[in-house]
């Protein structure tokens, strides 16, 4: 079985080399995989750090200007040759070792689409949600996930988790249009409308702060996600 791991990157010079090396180190039995890194027009030393890595399983794509996470992921999907696709963020919030766990239900034939989830829990006021801003993230993500569950009649607990594993054939002929973070609700809405059931597996994360480079805007990106969910309930 072939797996394509897509890593969209924008201005992540401090972490990108580390995360790519971690992804290249994972071992999935009976599976060959490629890693597709899409530099989304970085203006720092990100691309220089990427080019330091030499590996036959690594494919590098460079945008001349920033187009957004969704656009970078869509480009990676076009270039992917794997039967399955998963998305990996370029920071160090997610542990690539969890990709192995996410892939096990696929190998066993128990699921066709597998998502990671960070939110099968109450707020953690001692760690992740100890600040007002991260509490807003938690509440917003929970609300969007609940709305998704109601609109598309399938329970999802963490719609904004980057780990989304799905067969490439599931998106054949699918018109993906998102340019930014609204890619997450768009792909989820369209997979559910095509009848795919999503299996969620809990993962561990180490959330970074905005001072460390976190890019998600709670209000702007949250509104776009809300509109995306409502829009694709009605149209294709």
Order of alpha helices (4+ residues) and beta strands (2+ residues): beta-alpha-beta-alpha-beta-alpha-beta-alpha-beta-alpha-beta-alpha-beta-alpha
